[in-house]
Amino acid sequence: MRIGLLTEGGYPYVNGEPGLWCDRLVRGLEQHEFDVYALARSERQEAEGWVPLSPQVGRVRTASLWDAEDDGVVYGRRTRRRFAECYGELAASLCATAPVGASGIAETTAPRAEGTGTHDQSAHEADRFANALYGLAELARDEGGLPRALRSETAVRALERACRAPGAHRSAREARVPDLLTVAARLERALRPLSLDWYGDDGLGAVDLCHAASGGTAALPGLLARHFCGVPLLVTEYGVRLRAHYLTEPDSSPPIRFLLAAFHGRLAAETYRSAALITPGNTHARRWQERCGAERAKLRTVHPGMDAAPFAEAGESPECADPHTLVWVGRVEPAKDLVSLLHAFAEIRRAEPKARLRIVGGPSGPEGAAYLAHCRNLAAQLFPDEADGPHAVGSNPVSFEETGGPELPSRAEAYASGALVVLSSVVEGFPAGLVEAMFCGRATVSTDVGAVVEAIGGTGLVVPPRNPRALAEACVALLRDPERRARLGAAARARALELFTVEQNVAAFRGIYLDILSRTPARRVVLDDTGEPLPFSVPAEAHVPGRWTDAKVRAVVRGGPAWATDTPVRATAARSSEDDGVAGSGGSEGSEGPGGLGASESATGGGRAAVPAAVAERAGAAVPVWAVEGARTVVPASAVEGARTAVPVSAGEGAGAAGPVPVTEGVRATASISATEGPRAAASVSATEGVR
């Protein structure tokens, strides 16, 4: 099948673990074709380039979220009025959001008990947001783009009216002009996918499934592909976007935080409502999704797949580790709380004087660089260089290193150098570093944040965050008990190999893709070079198993099902009667079926039939004709005038006659099927209302 992979700041850009996860998924699903639709977050990201692409990637289309290009679209008076109405409705749905609860999540995004006024109001505002969002998308499609309109004075005034309207939340009413300008600019960036030309027959309209690698803005193209083209949407989140907003916007004013949180909450709720399936990467993300309105029936946890091969050597030789060395590996930033780790190590040194701490990792941006400098100064104060004698050179028991040098060429070497791996974070999503340590067979001591407990299970020690004493006591306990360390390390490696490998991740998504497509109505028919339909061009319940060729796709019939048009559907030829030893006639003439339907049928064996589909007047749906190798006859669909649906006639493999034909209650019809002899036969179906 053809998958549209939607990313934001990840694959195919060089961007760490999120991009690596998508690359492993694409390479693991060799039987599928992927079209990548990527949103770039920064100029630096675009300058760094792409990772090497897999052969399964058919094409890559990118768009920028960081620049402010003018689309040059000028609206007329009527179009400006239409934009003001849609944008005003969207802003009003944000300002009407209920207060943010103690948990930090907008309460209107959470499901409510049915029958309550709060639930009704929440549902009304959710529908209001969705209608406004899709109204803006249709306006962008009709007029060519929205960037200039979203940055215009009309947008700012519409946002101001919504904030000053009766019933608006207190935080929204407190917004001043600088706040409104900031929010309008941020909304313009988040809504930029509405103006992209990705939603036609040559884009996302041609894929079988949209797979968003994250929520938020990355899922917005998937929502529009579903809205315009009916493409099903799969959403995978290893970190919830709404949670990330609360963590990355601490310094903004309350009105800005409120309005942006309301937007991300509304967008998350609409994404979860529209998605065919949601795959959180861990239970921690799953709880956030449920709190944001995701239905439990749509949730299926799929742990991220990581490559275990680079860590195999370290995992199979745990005896090479230094029994007195602790290792921390990751990106240096304030959320990792290395200050608490250094204070904890001071207590560890008092209990175990031979202990050493290796901090391996580089800074994350300017803030990370400043934090790294602060940690270096703190380490120099807590552990002054002490020499063993008057002629020896002093050394510090804490070292700050980065991978890629001669001593630590890789992360696997870093984990292998220590007997114990430590995690001291105060904020964490899925702890990929801990899983790598588990692949290496190392015991771990971690803080209880994010999905840490879910990842390690019972194979490591967990302590409260921001508690240096508890962290030190756990580390000392494992440093003094090598047998316990070995048991925990072996159990950790076994757990990681069972749950967190690339193979289990790829197998899970292979089944999920098939599950979604099996429940999705057919939107188009795909034919190969021989004129045979390819799999997944119709719903799975209408698929008759057969021998499908690997020929290149020849054509895609668009604009509705092929059987509802005048163009014949080319099907596989029936077997010849000489090969089967049975007469060419498909059944006895004048045989009576259920509902008073008599049918006669004849076909020339070995010929290829071009079978037009007949749909009765006022019929609500057309039923496709499927014929595969091994079927004796090819029988078209018939429909009775006045019936609600077209009724298919199916013939089993090797059967001599057509099977029973159900007829709508109240309609008695007589149908005859005839076929002209020759290599290409035409079949017709006639039905007369009211004839017994």
N, C-alpha and C positions, 0 to 999 in steps of 0.2 A: 504494500500500500504506500501511499504518498503522504508523508508527515510534514506539516509546517511547524518547525521548531522556533518558538518565540523566546527571545532573550533580551535582557537589559543589563548592559555592563558586563556580560559574561561571554560565552562562546559566540563567535569564533575568536574574540579578542584574547590576548594574553592577559589573563586576570586570575591566576591562582586556582583554587579548588573548584569554584562553581563552573568555570570553563572546562576544567578537566572532567568533571562529572558528565557534562553533555558530550564531550568528545568520546568518552568511554561508552556511553549509551549508543551513539551513532555508529561507532565501530563494531559494537557487539551485535547490532541488529542489521546484519548484512543483507537480509532479504528485503528490506524496505528502502525506499528512497526518501531523502530528507531535503527540504528547502528551508534554509535558515533565514529568519527575519530578525535582525539584530538592531537594538537601540544602543547608541554609544553615549556614555555619560560625560566624557571629558575629551578635550583635544589631545591630551597626553595618551589616553587610551587608544584613540585612532592612530596616533603616531607610532605607537609600539607595534602595531600590525596584528596579524592573525596567527594562530597556531596552524600547523600543517593540517589541511583538511582531509577527511576520509573520502575514499572513492564514492561512498554512498551519498555524499552531499551533491545534489544536482546544481544548486545555485545559491548564492548569498545576496540578500538585499539588506542594505543598512540605512539607518537614518540617525540624525544627530539630535540629542536633547540639550546640548550645552550652548550651541550658538543661537543667534537671534536673527536669522535671515528673514528678509521681507519677501512674502510670496507675491506681492504686487497685485493682489486681488482687491478691487474697489467695489463695494456693494452699492446698489441703488437704494432708494428710499424704502421700498417694500422689503428688500432683503435685510436691510438694517433693522427694520421693525421685527422681522422674523427672528433675527439673531438676538435682539434685546429680549424678546419673550422667552426664548429657550435658555439663554444665559441667566436671565432673572429667575426663572424657575429653578435652575440648578443652584444658584446662590441662596434662594429662599429655603431649599431643602437642607442646605448646610447650616444656615442660621437657626433653623427650627430644631436642630438636634438637641436631645436632652442633655442634662449636665453629665460631665464625666464622673464616673463613680470612683470609689476608692481604689479599685483595681487598675484605674488608668485607662479604661476602655469606655468609649461612648456607649451609653446605655441603650440607645435606640438600635444599635447594631446587634443586640442580643435578642434571642427569641423570648417571647412573653407568653404567659398563659392565655389561651384563647378566651375570648369573651370579655377581656378587659379593655378599658379605654386606652391604656398605654400601648397595648398590642396593636389596636386599630390605628392609632396615630403613627406608630412606627411603620406599619405596612403602607400607610398612605404616603409618608415621606419617602420611603424606599421606592415606591412606584413613581413618585414625583421626580426623584433623582434620575431613575432609569429613563423615563420619558424625555426628560430634558437632555440627557446624555445622547440618546439616539437621535433626538431632534437636531442637535448640533452636528452629529455625524452625517445625517442626511443633507443638512445645509452645506457642509464641507464638500460632500460628493456632488451636489448640484452646482455649487458656485466655484469650486476649485481650491478651496483652502480656508483656514480660519486664523492663522497666526496674527495677521494684522488686526483682525476684529477682536481677538482675545487680548491684545495689548492696547486697544483703543480706549478712548474716554468713555465710550458707551458701556464697555465692560466694567470699568471702575465705578461708574454711576449706578449701574444695575446692582453691583455688589454693595454699594453704600445704601441703596434703598432697601435691600434685603436686611442689612444689619440694623437699620433704623425702623423697620416695620414693626407694628404691634405684634407681640408674641415672640419676638426674636430673643434669643438667649442673652443673658446679661453680658457674657464675655464678648459676644458679637456686637452688642450695643456700645461697648467701650472702645471699639476699633477707631483709630484716627486715620488721617489721610496717608501717612507713611505705612501704616499697617495694611491699609487697603491696597496700596500700590505693590507692596511685597507679596500679598496673597494673590493678587491678579497675575503678577509675573510668575509665581510658582504654579498657579493653575494653568497658565498658558503652556508652560513646559510639560506639565503632566498630561495635558490634553493634546499635545502635538501629534500623537498617532492618529487622531481623527482626520487630519489633513493629508495623510499619506495615500499614495495610489497603489495600495497593496491588495485591494479587495475586489478586483475584477476576475474575469475568467483566466487571465494570464498570471494571477497571483494566488492569494489565499483561497479564492473561489474554486481553484482547481485541485486543492489538496483533499484528502479523505479525512484528515484529523488535524486539529491544531493542538500542539503541546506547548503550554507556557511553562518555562523553566523557573518562573517565580510569579508571585502575585503583583498587584499594583499596576504600574504603567506597562509592564511587559505583557500582561494578560489583556490589555485593552484592544490590541489588534485581533485577538481571538474572539472577544465579545462582538466586535464589528463583523468579523467573518461569519459568526453564527447569526447575527442579525440580518445581514444582507444576503448570505448564501446558504444558510442552514448547516454550516460545517460544525461538527461536534467539537467541544473544547475539553481538554484535560489540563488540570492545573497541578503542578508540583511545587511545593514550598518546603524548603529546609530552614527558612527563616521568615517569619510572618512580617509583611511590609508595615503593617500598622504598629507592631511592636518596635520595629526599627525606627519608625518616626518618633516615638516617645523617647527613644534612647539617643537620637541624633539631633533633637531640637530643644535642648535644655535651656539655651540662652535667649530664645525668641520671646517676644512679649506674649502675654496670655491670649489676646485676640488672635494673633497669628497662629499660635499653637492650637487654639480651639478650632479655627476654621479649617486648617490643614488636616487636623486629626479627624474632623467631621468628613472631609472629602475622602481621605483614605479609608475611613470606616465604611462610608457609603459605597465606594468603589469595590472594597473587599466583599461586602454583602452581595452586591450585584454579580460579582465574579463567581462567588460560591453558588448563588442561585442559578446561574446560567450554565455552570460547568456540568458536563455529563459525569465526571468523576474527579475527586480531589485526592491527591496522594501526599500527605504530610510526611516529612522525613523522620519524625519522631513524635512521641506522645506529647512532649512539651508544645510543639507547633500545633498538634491536633487540638489541644485544649484551647489555644488561642483561636483557632478556626471555628470551633464550636461556639465560643463566646461571641464571635463576630457574625454568627448566623448560619454557618454551614450545617447542612443536614447530616446526621450521623450515617444515614444509609449511603451517602455519597463518599464517605471518608474511607480510605484504605491506606494504612501506614506502609510505606516502602522505604526502608533504610537506604542511605546513600551507598553506592558501590565504590569501593576503593581498591586500588591495585595492591595486592599483597606480595607480588613477586620481588620488588626491591627490598623488602624486609625479611625475606625467607632465610637468608644466611644468618642474620642476627638472631632470628627466632629459633633456629636450629642449634645455635651454639651459645646458650646463655652463660656458660662458664667464663667467657671472655670479658665479662663486665668487671669493672673495679668495684669491690664490695663497699667502698667508703664514699662513692661519688653519687650525688644527686644531679638530675638533669631536668632542665626546663627548656622546652622548645616551642617557639611560636613567634607571632608578630608582637613587637614591643609597643604597647599602647597603654593608657591609663586603665582600661577595662580589665587588663590582665593582673593588676594589683601586685606588681613585683615588689612594691614597698613592704607589704605584709610578708611576702616570701623572704625578703632580706632580714626582717626582724625575727621571723621564725627560725631562720638559719643561725642567727646569733645564739638562740637557745639550744639549737641542735649542736653547735660547736662546743658549748659548755658541757653537754652530756657526752658527745663523741668528738674529741679533739682532732681526730684524723679525717673528719668529714670534709668534703669539698662540694662546691656548687658550681655547675656550668650552666650559664644562661646563654642559649643558642637562638639567635634570631635577629633580624634587622628591624629598624623603626618603621612605623606605618605613618608616613606623611610628616609634616612639620611638627605636629603635636606629639607624634611618637618619638621624633628626634629629641625634642626638649625633655620628654619623659625619660628617655634613655640616659641623657646627660645627668638628670637628677638622680637616677638610680646608681650611676657610677660614683657620684659624689657621696651618696649615702653608704655604698659599700666600702669606700675608702675610709669613711669615718667609723663605721662599725667594726671593720677588720683592717687595722693598720698593718702594713707589711712588717712581718716579724721574721728575723733571721734565726736559724738554729744555733749559730755560733758567731764569734767576732769576725770570722773570715768568710762567712756565707752571705749570699744575696737574699734579701727578704722577698717574700711572695705573698700574694693575697689569696685566700682560699676561695674567693668568688671570681670567676672569669666571665667576661662578656665576649662572645664569639659569634661568627656567622659561618654558615655552611658554604662550601665551595673552595676552601683553602686546603692545604696539604694535610692538616690534622683532622679536619672534618669535611671530607669531600661531599657528603650527602647527609640527609636527615637520618637515614638508617644508621650511619656511623655515629651520629650524635646519640641516638637512643641506645646503641650497643655499648657506648662508653661508660654508662652508669648502671648501677644495680637498681636504682629507684627513679621513677619519673614522677614529677610533681606538677600539679595544675593549681594555680592560686587565683583564678579569675573571679570577678564579682558579677560579670555578665558573660553568658556563653550561649550559643545556639546548640548546634551539634558539634561535639568536641572531636574534630578530625584528628588532632594531635594525639589525643588519648588512644584512639583506635589504632593509629600507627604504632604507638608504644605497645599496644596489645598484640599487634602482629609480630613485634620483636620479642614477645614473651617476657615483658618486664612488668613487675608489680607497680601499682600506681597509688598515689595519694592525691585526692582531688577535693575541691570545694563543691558543695551541693548547689549547683546552679545549672539552669538550662536542662539539657538532656543528658547530663553527666551520669546520673544514677541509671538511667535507661541504657546507656551505652556500656558501662562496665559491669552492670548486674552485681553479682557478689564476688567479683574477681579483684576488687581493690578496696581501699579504705576511703571513706568520704567524711569530710569535716565541714562545719559551717563556714561561710565566707567571712572575710575580715576578722579572722580569729587566729592570730599568729601562734598562740600557745597551743591550741588544739592541733594545728598543722604540724608544729614541732613535735608534739607527743606522738602523733601517728608515724611520722618519719623515723623517729628514734626507735619506736617499737619494731619497725620492719628492718632497720639497719642492724639491730641486735638479734634478729631471728632469721638467719639465711634460709632455713628449711621452709619457713612460712612464705618467704619471698619467692622461693622456687615454686611452691604449690600455687600461689596466686598468679605468677607469671605464666605457668603452663595452662591454668584455667582461662586466663585472659586471652591467650593465643587461640585456644580452641573455640572460645566464644566469638572472637573476631572473624575467624575463618568460616564459621557457620552463618553469621548474620550480616557481615559488612563487606563482602567481596563483590567485585564487579559482576561475577557470574549470577549471583542471586538477584542483583538489581536488574540486570538485563532480562533474566527470565521472568521477573515480575512484570516489567513493562511490556514484554512480548505478549503475555496473557492479557494485560489490561487493554492494549491496543485492539486485540481480537474481540474482547468483551464489548468494548464501546462500539466497534463497527458492526457487531452482530445485532445491536439494538438500535441502529441508526437507519432510517429510511433511505432508500437509494435516491441519489440526486442526479446521476448521470450513468451512462453506459460506456464502458471502455472496451474497444475491440482491438485485437491484435492484427497482424498482417494477413492471417487467414480468415478474418472475419468472425473469429470466435470471441465471446465475451470473457474478460478476465475476472478473476475472483474479486470480491468486495465491490463490484459494480452494482450489485443488488443486495438486499438484506440477506443475512446468512441463512434465515429460515427458508428462503426460496432457492438456495444453492443446492444443486444436485451434484454429488461427488463425481468427478470425472478426471480424465487425464489432461491437464492443462499444459500448454506449450510455454516455452520461455521466450517466445518471439517478441520482438519489440512492439510496443504499443503503436497502433496505426492511427487511430482517430479517437476523439472524444466527442460524443454526441451531447450537445448542451441544449439548454432551453427547455428542459423537461424530459421525462422518460421517453426512450426511443419507441416503446411500444404504443405510445399515445400519438404518434405522428404517422404520416403516410410513408415514411421511409422504412423499407423492410429491415428486419433484424436478421442478419446472416447467422445461421446455426449450423452445427455439425451435421453431416450427412448421416442418414440412418444406414444400418448394415444391410447388405443385400440379402435377399431371400435365399440365393444360392449358397451363401456362406453359412446361413443358419439352418438350412434344410426345411424352411417353413414358407408357405405361400406368401406372396407379397401383400395380400389383403390383411389389413390390421384388425378386422373383427367381423363378426357375422352381421349381415345387413338387417336392419330393422330391429336390432336388439333393444329391449326396453330397459331404461335405467330408472333410478328413483325420481319421483316427481313427474313421471309421465314424459320423459325425454327420450325420444328414439334417435339413434345415431347410426349413420352408415359411413364407412371409411375405406378408402383404397389408396395405396401408395406404391410407387415403383421402387423396388429395393435398389440400394446402392447409389441413388441419386441425391443431390444436394437440394434442399428445399428452401425457397425464399418465402417466408411466412409472414404476411401482413397481419397486424393486430387490429382487431375490430372492437370497438368500444361502443356500447349502446347509447342512445340519447338519454341525457340526464344521469348517466352513470357517474358516481363520485370518484372512482379510482380505476385505473387500468392495471391488469395483472400481466407480468412479463411472461414470455414464452421461453422456456429453457429446454434445450435438447442437448444431450451429451452422447459421446460415443458409447454404443451399447444399447441405446434405446431403439426399438423397432420402428416407431413412427414418431413424427413430429406433429403435435396437435396444437393448434392455436387457441387462444382464449376466446370465449364466447360470452356475450352479454345479452340479457333480455331487456327489452324496452321497459322502462319504469323501475327496473331493479336498482338497488342502491349501489351495488358493487358489481364489477365484472367477475364472472365465475370461471376459474381456470379448469382445463381438462388435463389431467396428468396421466401419463402412461408409464408403468413400471418397466424396469429393464427386463427385456425378454418376454414381456406380456404380449399376448396375441390380440388383445382388444383394449379399448380405452376403459379406464376405471369408471366408477360411479361419478355422476355429475350432480352436485347439489344445486337446487333451484330455489330461489327466493320464495318464501311462503306467499301464497295467493296468486302466483304466476304459473301458468301451465304453458309449456313451450315445446315445440318440436324442432329439433336441430338436425341438420344433415351436413355431413362433412364429405367432401369429394376432392380428389386430387387428380390432376392431369398427368398422364404418363409422360416420361421424359426425364432427362437429367436434372432439370430444375422445375419443380412442381409448385403450383400455387394452390393454396387451400383457402376455402371460404367457409364461413359459418353463417347460417341464417336462422332466425328465430321469429316465430309468429305469435303475437300475443293473443291469448284467449282460445287457442286451438288445443284440443286435448291430444 
